[in-house]
Amino acid sequence: MNRTILLAVMLFAAVSAKGETVSIQDHPRYGENPIYLFFEAYVQDVIGFLPKEKSDSIQNMNIQKVFGTQASEWHAVIEEKLHLSSNVDTAILDLWYRNREHFKSESGEYDPVWFSQIFTDEYMKDDSQVDVWPEGALEAAKERIKQAQSAN
Protein backbone atom coordinates (compact mmCIF):
# COMPACT_ATOMS: atom_id res chain seq x y z
CA MET A 1 0.00 0.00 0.00
CA ASN A 2 1.25 3.46 -0.88
CA ARG A 3 2.77 5.28 2.13
CA THR A 4 0.52 8.34 1.70
CA ILE A 5 -2.61 6.23 1.55
CA LEU A 6 -1.42 4.36 4.63
CA LEU A 7 -0.97 7.69 6.44
CA ALA A 8 -4.45 8.68 5.35
CA VAL A 9 -5.82 5.48 6.85
CA MET A 10 -4.22 6.33 10.16
CA LEU A 11 -5.38 9.94 9.95
CA PHE A 12 -8.94 9.12 8.97
CA ALA A 13 -9.49 5.79 10.67
CA ALA A 14 -12.28 4.08 8.78
CA VAL A 15 -14.58 2.34 11.20
CA SER A 16 -16.82 -0.57 10.32
CA ALA A 17 -20.42 -0.93 11.48
CA LYS A 18 -19.10 -3.10 14.30
CA GLY A 19 -16.82 -0.30 15.49
CA GLU A 20 -13.63 -1.97 14.25
CA THR A 21 -10.92 -0.10 12.34
CA VAL A 22 -10.86 -1.20 8.71
CA SER A 23 -8.03 -0.98 6.18
CA ILE A 24 -8.64 1.61 3.51
CA GLN A 25 -8.29 -1.11 0.87
CA ASP A 26 -11.05 -3.12 2.54
CA HIS A 27 -13.35 -0.21 3.24
CA PRO A 28 -16.22 -0.27 0.71
CA ARG A 29 -16.24 3.51 0.42
CA TYR A 30 -12.54 4.22 -0.02
CA GLY A 31 -10.95 0.99 -1.27
CA GLU A 32 -11.38 1.81 -4.95
CA ASN A 33 -11.47 5.59 -4.51
CA PRO A 34 -9.00 6.82 -1.89
CA ILE A 35 -9.35 10.32 -3.37
CA TYR A 36 -12.80 10.41 -1.71
CA LEU A 37 -11.07 10.55 1.67
CA PHE A 38 -9.20 13.70 0.67
CA PHE A 39 -12.16 15.30 -1.09
CA GLU A 40 -14.29 14.77 2.02
CA ALA A 41 -11.58 16.51 4.06
CA TYR A 42 -11.63 19.33 1.50
CA VAL A 43 -15.40 19.69 1.89
CA GLN A 44 -15.12 19.64 5.69
CA ASP A 45 -12.44 22.32 5.51
CA VAL A 46 -14.57 24.55 3.27
CA ILE A 47 -17.47 24.42 5.73
CA GLY A 48 -15.12 25.04 8.66
CA PHE A 49 -15.15 21.63 10.35
CA LEU A 50 -11.76 20.12 9.52
CA PRO A 51 -9.44 20.38 12.51
CA LYS A 52 -6.21 22.25 11.74
CA GLU A 53 -4.21 19.19 12.83
CA LYS A 54 -5.83 17.09 10.10
CA SER A 55 -5.27 19.78 7.51
CA ASP A 56 -1.62 20.04 8.55
CA SER A 57 -1.27 16.24 8.46
CA ILE A 58 -2.67 16.07 4.94
CA GLN A 59 -0.28 18.82 3.83
CA ASN A 60 2.64 16.87 5.30
CA MET A 61 1.69 13.72 3.35
CA ASN A 62 2.96 15.13 0.05
CA ILE A 63 -0.14 13.90 -1.76
CA GLN A 64 0.95 15.75 -4.88
CA LYS A 65 3.47 12.95 -5.47
CA VAL A 66 0.79 10.26 -5.15
CA PHE A 67 -1.71 12.03 -7.38
CA GLY A 68 0.90 13.36 -9.81
CA THR A 69 -0.08 17.01 -9.67
CA GLN A 70 1.84 20.22 -10.24
CA ALA A 71 0.22 21.78 -7.18
CA SER A 72 1.82 21.25 -3.78
CA GLU A 73 -0.68 22.78 -1.30
CA TRP A 74 -3.17 20.01 -0.49
CA HIS A 75 -6.31 21.96 -1.42
CA ALA A 76 -4.78 22.79 -4.79
CA VAL A 77 -3.77 19.13 -5.27
CA ILE A 78 -7.41 18.05 -4.82
CA GLU A 79 -8.61 20.88 -7.07
CA GLU A 80 -6.15 19.86 -9.80
CA LYS A 81 -6.68 16.11 -9.51
CA LEU A 82 -10.49 16.36 -9.58
CA HIS A 83 -10.56 19.29 -12.03
CA LEU A 84 -12.65 21.31 -9.59
CA SER A 85 -14.07 24.58 -10.82
CA SER A 86 -13.30 27.91 -9.22
CA ASN A 87 -16.89 27.88 -7.93
CA VAL A 88 -16.86 24.52 -6.14
CA ASP A 89 -16.45 26.17 -2.72
CA THR A 90 -19.61 28.16 -3.46
CA ALA A 91 -21.45 24.94 -4.31
CA ILE A 92 -20.24 23.32 -1.08
CA LEU A 93 -21.16 26.27 1.14
CA ASP A 94 -24.52 26.88 -0.54
CA LEU A 95 -25.59 23.27 -0.10
CA TRP A 96 -24.30 23.22 3.48
CA TYR A 97 -26.18 26.32 4.54
CA ARG A 98 -29.36 25.45 2.64
CA ASN A 99 -29.50 21.86 3.88
CA ARG A 100 -27.72 21.81 7.22
CA GLU A 101 -30.92 21.12 9.14
CA HIS A 102 -30.95 17.75 7.34
CA PHE A 103 -27.43 17.04 8.54
CA LYS A 104 -28.10 17.10 12.26
CA SER A 105 -27.09 14.12 14.33
CA GLU A 106 -29.22 12.61 17.08
CA SER A 107 -27.61 15.08 19.51
CA GLY A 108 -28.84 17.99 17.40
CA GLU A 109 -25.37 18.94 16.18
CA TYR A 110 -24.56 19.35 12.51
CA ASP A 111 -22.77 16.33 11.07
CA PRO A 112 -20.12 17.66 8.69
CA VAL A 113 -18.72 14.17 7.98
CA TRP A 114 -22.08 12.92 6.75
CA PHE A 115 -22.50 16.08 4.66
CA SER A 116 -19.02 15.68 3.15
CA GLN A 117 -19.78 12.07 2.20
CA ILE A 118 -23.09 12.93 0.58
CA PHE A 119 -21.57 15.91 -1.23
CA THR A 120 -18.73 13.71 -2.49
CA ASP A 121 -21.14 11.01 -3.68
CA GLU A 122 -23.28 13.55 -5.52
CA TYR A 123 -20.31 15.39 -7.00
CA MET A 124 -18.68 12.19 -8.28
CA LYS A 125 -21.76 10.96 -10.15
CA ASP A 126 -21.32 10.90 -13.92
CA ASP A 127 -24.29 13.20 -14.44
CA SER A 128 -23.59 15.47 -11.47
CA GLN A 129 -25.17 18.90 -11.50
CA VAL A 130 -23.70 19.95 -8.14
CA ASP A 131 -21.41 22.58 -9.63
CA VAL A 132 -23.49 23.58 -12.65
CA TRP A 133 -24.84 27.11 -12.51
CA PRO A 134 -27.76 28.16 -14.70
CA GLU A 135 -28.05 31.89 -15.34
CA GLY A 136 -28.40 33.80 -12.07
CA ALA A 137 -27.92 30.72 -9.86
CA LEU A 138 -24.31 31.43 -8.90
CA GLU A 139 -25.10 34.98 -7.82
CA ALA A 140 -28.12 33.74 -5.84
CA ALA A 141 -25.94 31.12 -4.13
CA LYS A 142 -23.34 33.72 -3.18
CA GLU A 143 -26.08 35.90 -1.70
CA ARG A 144 -27.51 32.98 0.33
CA ILE A 145 -24.02 32.23 1.67
CA LYS A 146 -23.47 35.87 2.60
CA GLN A 147 -26.81 35.94 4.47
CA ALA A 148 -26.15 32.62 6.25
CA GLN A 149 -22.69 33.73 7.34
CA SER A 150 -23.91 37.07 8.63
CA ALA A 151 -26.64 35.28 10.63
CA ASN A 152 -24.06 33.15 12.45
BALOBA-1460 file (C-alpha; in Angstrom, 3 decimals):
// residues 152
<rec num="1" residu="m" x="0.000" y="0.000" z="0.000"/>
<rec num="2" residu="n" x="1.251" y="3.459" z="-0.879"/>
<rec num="3" residu="r" x="2.773" y="5.278" z="2.130"/>
<rec num="4" residu="t" x="0.524" y="8.344" z="1.704"/>
<rec num="5" residu="i" x="-2.611" y="6.233" z="1.546"/>
<rec num="6" residu="l" x="-1.418" y="4.364" z="4.632"/>
<rec num="7" residu="l" x="-0.965" y="7.691" z="6.440"/>
<rec num="8" residu="a" x="-4.451" y="8.683" z="5.352"/>
<rec num="9" residu="v" x="-5.815" y="5.481" z="6.853"/>
<rec num="10" residu="m" x="-4.221" y="6.335" z="10.163"/>
<rec num="11" residu="l" x="-5.382" y="9.938" z="9.951"/>
<rec num="12" residu="f" x="-8.942" y="9.124" z="8.965"/>
<rec num="13" residu="a" x="-9.487" y="5.790" z="10.666"/>
<rec num="14" residu="a" x="-12.281" y="4.080" z="8.782"/>
<rec num="15" residu="v" x="-14.577" y="2.337" z="11.200"/>
<rec num="16" residu="s" x="-16.823" y="-0.575" z="10.319"/>
<rec num="17" residu="a" x="-20.420" y="-0.927" z="11.476"/>
<rec num="18" residu="k" x="-19.096" y="-3.101" z="14.302"/>
<rec num="19" residu="g" x="-16.823" y="-0.304" z="15.486"/>
<rec num="20" residu="e" x="-13.629" y="-1.969" z="14.247"/>
<rec num="21" residu="t" x="-10.921" y="-0.099" z="12.342"/>
<rec num="22" residu="v" x="-10.860" y="-1.200" z="8.707"/>
<rec num="23" residu="s" x="-8.034" y="-0.981" z="6.178"/>
<rec num="24" residu="i" x="-8.644" y="1.612" z="3.509"/>
<rec num="25" residu="q" x="-8.290" y="-1.111" z="0.873"/>
<rec num="26" residu="d" x="-11.047" y="-3.125" z="2.545"/>
<rec num="27" residu="h" x="-13.348" y="-0.206" z="3.240"/>
<rec num="28" residu="p" x="-16.216" y="-0.271" z="0.713"/>
<rec num="29" residu="r" x="-16.241" y="3.514" z="0.421"/>
<rec num="30" residu="y" x="-12.536" y="4.216" z="-0.019"/>
<rec num="31" residu="g" x="-10.953" y="0.987" z="-1.273"/>
<rec num="32" residu="e" x="-11.383" y="1.806" z="-4.949"/>
<rec num="33" residu="n" x="-11.467" y="5.588" z="-4.511"/>
<rec num="34" residu="p" x="-8.997" y="6.820" z="-1.888"/>
<rec num="35" residu="i" x="-9.353" y="10.320" z="-3.367"/>
<rec num="36" residu="y" x="-12.798" y="10.407" z="-1.711"/>
<rec num="37" residu="l" x="-11.075" y="10.547" z="1.668"/>
<rec num="38" residu="f" x="-9.201" y="13.697" z="0.673"/>
<rec num="39" residu="f" x="-12.165" y="15.302" z="-1.090"/>
<rec num="40" residu="e" x="-14.293" y="14.765" z="2.024"/>
<rec num="41" residu="a" x="-11.583" y="16.507" z="4.057"/>
<rec num="42" residu="y" x="-11.626" y="19.329" z="1.496"/>
<rec num="43" residu="v" x="-15.401" y="19.694" z="1.887"/>
<rec num="44" residu="q" x="-15.123" y="19.642" z="5.688"/>
<rec num="45" residu="d" x="-12.441" y="22.321" z="5.510"/>
<rec num="46" residu="v" x="-14.570" y="24.554" z="3.266"/>
<rec num="47" residu="i" x="-17.475" y="24.419" z="5.730"/>
<rec num="48" residu="g" x="-15.120" y="25.036" z="8.660"/>
<rec num="49" residu="f" x="-15.146" y="21.634" z="10.355"/>
<rec num="50" residu="l" x="-11.759" y="20.120" z="9.518"/>
<rec num="51" residu="p" x="-9.437" y="20.381" z="12.512"/>
<rec num="52" residu="k" x="-6.211" y="22.248" z="11.740"/>
<rec num="53" residu="e" x="-4.213" y="19.195" z="12.832"/>
<rec num="54" residu="k" x="-5.835" y="17.087" z="10.101"/>
<rec num="55" residu="s" x="-5.270" y="19.783" z="7.505"/>
<rec num="56" residu="d" x="-1.616" y="20.038" z="8.546"/>
<rec num="57" residu="s" x="-1.267" y="16.242" z="8.461"/>
<rec num="58" residu="i" x="-2.666" y="16.074" z="4.940"/>
<rec num="59" residu="q" x="-0.280" y="18.816" z="3.828"/>
<rec num="60" residu="n" x="2.635" y="16.873" z="5.301"/>
<rec num="61" residu="m" x="1.688" y="13.719" z="3.350"/>
<rec num="62" residu="n" x="2.960" y="15.133" z="0.050"/>
<rec num="63" residu="i" x="-0.138" y="13.898" z="-1.757"/>
<rec num="64" residu="q" x="0.951" y="15.747" z="-4.880"/>
<rec num="65" residu="k" x="3.471" y="12.948" z="-5.465"/>
<rec num="66" residu="v" x="0.794" y="10.256" z="-5.149"/>
<rec num="67" residu="f" x="-1.714" y="12.025" z="-7.380"/>
<rec num="68" residu="g" x="0.899" y="13.356" z="-9.805"/>
<rec num="69" residu="t" x="-0.081" y="17.014" z="-9.666"/>
<rec num="70" residu="q" x="1.842" y="20.217" z="-10.241"/>
<rec num="71" residu="a" x="0.224" y="21.778" z="-7.176"/>
<rec num="72" residu="s" x="1.819" y="21.253" z="-3.784"/>
<rec num="73" residu="e" x="-0.680" y="22.779" z="-1.298"/>
<rec num="74" residu="w" x="-3.169" y="20.006" z="-0.492"/>
<rec num="75" residu="h" x="-6.313" y="21.962" z="-1.421"/>
<rec num="76" residu="a" x="-4.782" y="22.792" z="-4.786"/>
<rec num="77" residu="v" x="-3.775" y="19.129" z="-5.265"/>
<rec num="78" residu="i" x="-7.408" y="18.054" z="-4.823"/>
<rec num="79" residu="e" x="-8.615" y="20.880" z="-7.075"/>
<rec num="80" residu="e" x="-6.153" y="19.863" z="-9.801"/>
<rec num="81" residu="k" x="-6.683" y="16.110" z="-9.508"/>
<rec num="82" residu="l" x="-10.486" y="16.364" z="-9.578"/>
<rec num="83" residu="h" x="-10.562" y="19.286" z="-12.034"/>
<rec num="84" residu="l" x="-12.648" y="21.309" z="-9.589"/>
<rec num="85" residu="s" x="-14.069" y="24.584" z="-10.818"/>
<rec num="86" residu="s" x="-13.301" y="27.908" z="-9.215"/>
<rec num="87" residu="n" x="-16.894" y="27.883" z="-7.926"/>
<rec num="88" residu="v" x="-16.859" y="24.521" z="-6.140"/>
<rec num="89" residu="d" x="-16.446" y="26.173" z="-2.724"/>
<rec num="90" residu="t" x="-19.607" y="28.163" z="-3.458"/>
<rec num="91" residu="a" x="-21.453" y="24.936" z="-4.312"/>
<rec num="92" residu="i" x="-20.244" y="23.323" z="-1.080"/>
<rec num="93" residu="l" x="-21.164" y="26.272" z="1.140"/>
<rec num="94" residu="d" x="-24.520" y="26.878" z="-0.540"/>
<rec num="95" residu="l" x="-25.595" y="23.269" z="-0.100"/>
<rec num="96" residu="w" x="-24.297" y="23.216" z="3.483"/>
<rec num="97" residu="y" x="-26.182" y="26.320" z="4.537"/>
<rec num="98" residu="r" x="-29.359" y="25.455" z="2.645"/>
<rec num="99" residu="n" x="-29.498" y="21.857" z="3.881"/>
<rec num="100" residu="r" x="-27.718" y="21.807" z="7.218"/>
<rec num="101" residu="e" x="-30.922" y="21.118" z="9.139"/>
<rec num="102" residu="h" x="-30.950" y="17.749" z="7.343"/>
<rec num="103" residu="f" x="-27.430" y="17.037" z="8.542"/>
<rec num="104" residu="k" x="-28.097" y="17.098" z="12.264"/>
<rec num="105" residu="s" x="-27.091" y="14.120" z="14.334"/>
<rec num="106" residu="e" x="-29.218" y="12.612" z="17.078"/>
<rec num="107" residu="s" x="-27.608" y="15.075" z="19.509"/>
<rec num="108" residu="g" x="-28.841" y="17.986" z="17.399"/>
<rec num="109" residu="e" x="-25.369" y="18.936" z="16.181"/>
<rec num="110" residu="y" x="-24.562" y="19.353" z="12.508"/>
<rec num="111" residu="d" x="-22.769" y="16.335" z="11.072"/>
<rec num="112" residu="p" x="-20.116" y="17.656" z="8.686"/>
<rec num="113" residu="v" x="-18.724" y="14.168" z="7.984"/>
<rec num="114" residu="w" x="-22.082" y="12.918" z="6.747"/>
<rec num="115" residu="f" x="-22.505" y="16.075" z="4.660"/>
<rec num="116" residu="s" x="-19.024" y="15.683" z="3.154"/>
<rec num="117" residu="q" x="-19.777" y="12.070" z="2.204"/>
<rec num="118" residu="i" x="-23.092" y="12.930" z="0.581"/>
<rec num="119" residu="f" x="-21.571" y="15.909" z="-1.228"/>
<rec num="120" residu="t" x="-18.731" y="13.708" z="-2.489"/>
<rec num="121" residu="d" x="-21.143" y="11.015" z="-3.677"/>
<rec num="122" residu="e" x="-23.281" y="13.553" z="-5.521"/>
<rec num="123" residu="y" x="-20.310" y="15.385" z="-6.999"/>
<rec num="124" residu="m" x="-18.678" y="12.191" z="-8.276"/>
<rec num="125" residu="k" x="-21.757" y="10.957" z="-10.149"/>
<rec num="126" residu="d" x="-21.321" y="10.905" z="-13.916"/>
<rec num="127" residu="d" x="-24.290" y="13.200" z="-14.439"/>
<rec num="128" residu="s" x="-23.590" y="15.468" z="-11.467"/>
<rec num="129" residu="q" x="-25.169" y="18.902" z="-11.505"/>
<rec num="130" residu="v" x="-23.703" y="19.948" z="-8.141"/>
<rec num="131" residu="d" x="-21.406" y="22.584" z="-9.628"/>
<rec num="132" residu="v" x="-23.494" y="23.578" z="-12.651"/>
<rec num="133" residu="w" x="-24.839" y="27.105" z="-12.511"/>
<rec num="134" residu="p" x="-27.764" y="28.157" z="-14.700"/>
<rec num="135" residu="e" x="-28.053" y="31.890" z="-15.342"/>
<rec num="136" residu="g" x="-28.403" y="33.801" z="-12.072"/>
<rec num="137" residu="a" x="-27.920" y="30.725" z="-9.863"/>
<rec num="138" residu="l" x="-24.309" y="31.431" z="-8.896"/>
<rec num="139" residu="e" x="-25.099" y="34.978" z="-7.823"/>
<rec num="140" residu="a" x="-28.115" y="33.740" z="-5.838"/>
<rec num="141" residu="a" x="-25.939" y="31.120" z="-4.126"/>
<rec num="142" residu="k" x="-23.341" y="33.716" z="-3.183"/>
<rec num="143" residu="e" x="-26.080" y="35.899" z="-1.698"/>
<rec num="144" residu="r" x="-27.506" y="32.975" z="0.334"/>
<rec num="145" residu="i" x="-24.017" y="32.227" z="1.667"/>
<rec num="146" residu="k" x="-23.473" y="35.866" z="2.603"/>
<rec num="147" residu="q" x="-26.814" y="35.945" z="4.473"/>
<rec num="148" residu="a" x="-26.147" y="32.624" z="6.250"/>
<rec num="149" residu="q" x="-22.688" y="33.734" z="7.344"/>
<rec num="150" residu="s" x="-23.908" y="37.068" z="8.630"/>
<rec num="151" residu="a" x="-26.636" y="35.284" z="10.630"/>
<rec num="152" residu="n" x="-24.064" y="33.150" z="12.452"/>
